[in-house]
Amino acid sequence: MPGIGKYLIVLGLIIAAIGVVFTFAGKLPWLGRLPGDIYVKRENFTFYFPLATSILISIILSFILWLFRR
């Protein structure tokens, strides 16, 4: 498999990028609180789904992977 080295490098960079996001996520107050994130709080129930944040991260990762494929 001649291309496996390239895939391992890309996978390593993705894992490193995820680590950077987790490290600095607390310092970015808008991450996880975008308009479009679903947050429902009742008496004994709380539901949170970061829909807009997930879409934003997906777009960013898609763009990064698109750059690597070029």
Buried (B, 14 or more C-beta within 10 A) or exposed (E): EEEEEEEEEBEEEBEEEEEEEEEEEEEEEEBBEBEEBEEEEEEEEEEEEBEBBBEBBEEEEEEEEEEEEE
